[in-house]
Amino acid sequence: MATLPDANVKSATRVLELLEFFAEHRRPMSTADVVNELGYPQSSSTVLLQTLMRLRYLDYDRKSRKYFPTVRVALLGSWITENLYSERSLSKIVNDLHARTSATVILGLQNDIYVQYINVCQTPQRRSQLKWYLKPGSLRPLARSSVGKAVLSSKPDAELIYLLRRINASETRPENRVSEADLLEEMDRIRETGYSLTTGTVNPQAGVVACLIPSHPQQPVMALGIGAENAELLRNKDRYLHLLREALEPFC
């Protein structure tokens, strides 16, 4: 099979990074914003933005000299959400939970031996108070984060052990390695109770309660979590858990 030239791969990567950048900040961006935030060369940024504008994936405001995604971007993946989540979109659920709790809301899925946060709703105050800045695309330990553990709970024990051995082999800090017995015991508890809870395991000041999202055979397993400062999370755990279960009920 022929391989793509590195330049083509880099260009494709930059297109996706740019769209994720808009999704995170949700406002018009100038060429300078892209250069400063994503670290692309000025010339490459200009060509990328103008190409997407010509293809009508971006609009350009000549007065402000800023770009913004068009509805064409939203329509690219709308058929996936419509087929899988006809009653409510996951993006709307994330936003609704954030509005009702003011807490950090996280949607994640497995990416090899990590969990990747594909949608995050978090106020700037939370970021500064806890020094806990989460952005879409962030990777976290699959076997130590709450969202990761919720995802793992869907897997058979043999696969869990295989994954854990790979995870532990890649872990440079011995104290972060997880024993097979401890993981299997926790998986049994998560399957029985229907949720995962961690406090201070990834961020010393914060924790997350997470639930597995009923999966569709054509999509990777995902989990939804609500995170907050440790004491706040424990104080509101039952309420957060009720809201998560209520939000995911249409998918059951």
N, C-alpha and C positions, 0 to 999 in steps of 0.2 A: 504494500500500500504506500502511495506517495505521501510524503509529509509536507505540511505547510511551511513555507519560509518563516523564519523567526519574525520578520517584519509584519507579516500578516497576523500572526498570533498576537503580537504586541498591539496592533491596531484593534483587533477584536476585544482584547482585554480592556483597552482604554475606553472603548465605547460602553462596555458594561460598567466599568468603574465610574464613568461620567453619569450614567443613568442612576446608579446607586447614590452618587453624590447629590443629584437633584432630589432623589427620594428622601434622603436624610435631612436636607436643609429646607426643602419645600418652599423655595423662593427663587426669583430670577437670579441668574449668575452672569457676571461679566467674564471676558477672557482672562482678565487678571485674577479673578477669583479661582478659576480653574488652575491657572499656573501656580498660584500661591498655595492652594489647598491640596492639589493632587501632585504637584511637582513635575508637571509636564513642561517640556520646552515651549516657549512662546509660539514658535512657528508651527509646531505640531498641534498645539491647542487651537490655534486659529483655523488650521485646515480641518481638524476634527469637527469643530463647532459649525463651520460653514457648510461642510458636507452634510451633516445631519439637518441643517436648516434647509438645504436644497432638497433633501429627501422628505421634508415636512415632518420630521421627528422633533424639530425644535422651531420655536418662533423667535424672531429677533425684533426687539424694540429699538428703533434707531435713536430715539430720544434719550433713553437711559443706557443704550449700548449693552443691553443684557439679553440673555437667552432664557427660554423656558420651554419645557417639554409640551408637545401638543397632545391632543387626545389620541393621536395615532399610537403613541407609546403605551397608553393605558389599554388600548384595544389589542395589543400584541398578545397579552396573556389572559385576556378576559374570558376566553372560551374555556380555559382550564378551570378557573374559579367557578364559572357557570355550571360546568359539568359536575364538579365535585361538591360545591357548597352553594346550592341553589337558594337556600333560605337566608343565609347571611354570609357575607364575605369575612374571611379571617382578618383582613385589614380593618374592617369596621369593628369587629369584636375587640381587637387590640385597642383601638381608639376609645371605644365605649368603656372598656374596663379601666383605662387610664382616667377617663373623665369621672368615673364613679368612685375611684379610690385615691387619685392623685399619686399613686405609686408607679413604679416602673413596671411596664408590661412587656413581656418577651415572647416571641414566637421563634422556635428553633427546630432544626432538624439535624440528623447525623451527617457529618462530612468526614468520612473515614474514621479516625480514632478521636474525633472532636465532635462537639455539638456546635453548629453555626447558627448565630442569631440572624434570621432573615428579616425580621420586623421588630423594631424596638420603639416604644413610646416612653419618653423620660423627660421630665422637666429640667431646665437648667439649674434650678435650685438643688435638685437631688444630686446632680453631677458635682456641684461645688461642695455641698455639705459632706458627702460621703467620699469625694474623690473617686467616684464610680461612674465613669463615662462609658456607656455602651453604645455602639453604633451598629447599624445593619452590616452584616458580614463578619462581625467579631467571632472569633473561635474561643471556645472554653473547654476545659477537660470533660470528656464524655462521662467518665466514671466518678467525677467529684462534684460536678455542678448538678443542681436540681433538675433543670430542663434536660440535661444529658441522661440523668438516671431515669427520668420518666420515659425517655425514648428507649433506653436499654430494657426497661421492664417488658417491652413487647417481644423480646427475643427469647428463644429457647436457651437453656443453661449451657449447652455445648457451644453455642455461638458466643455467649457472654464470656465464657472462659477464654475462648480464642481471642476475642477482642481485648480482654483484660491483659492477656500476656503481651500483646502488641503494645498496648498502652503503657504498661509498666516498663517494657524494654526501652521505650522512647523517653521515659521520665528520668531526668538528670538528678532530681532531688529524691533521695530514698524516702524521706518522710511523706512524700506525696503519692507513693505507690500504695495500691489497694490490694488487700489479700483476697483470694478467691472466696474463702469462707465468708468474709465480711460482705462482699458484694452479693453473693447468692442469698445470704440472709436478708439483706436489705431489699433485694428484688422481690423476695417472697412477701415482705411487708408492704411494698409499694403495690404489688398486684392485689393484695388483700384489701388495703385501705383505699386504693385508687388515686393516691397522690404521693409526690416526693417532696421532701422538705430538707433544706440545707441552711445552715447559719454559719457564716464566717469561714467557709471552706475555700472559696475562691477569693472573695474580698473579706478581710477580717471584720469589717463593720457592717456587712450586709448579707442578706439571705434571700432565698426564693422558695416559694411553694409552687409546684407545677403539676399539671395533669396531662396525661397522654391524650392526643386527639385521635378519635376513631379513624383508622387509616383506610385509604382507597388503594386498591391493588396497583394502580398506575402511578402512585405517588409515594415518595419516601415517608417514613414514619415521622410525625411531628409532635411537639408538645408545646403547651402554652403555660406561661408562668407569670406570677406577680411577685415583684421583689421590693424590699424596703430595708431600712436599718433594722438590725437584729431584734431589738426590743419591740419596735413597732410591728415587725412581721409576726412575732410570737403573740403579741397582744391582739392582732387582727386576723390571725391564721384562720379561724373558723369562718369569718366573714369573707375573707379572700377565697377560701376554698368553695364556699357556697356560690360566690359569683362566677368562679371558673366553671363549676359544674353546670350552673344555669346557662352560661354562655355556650357551652359545648353540647348541651342537650339536643339541639336540632341535628347534630351529626351522629347521634347514637342510634 
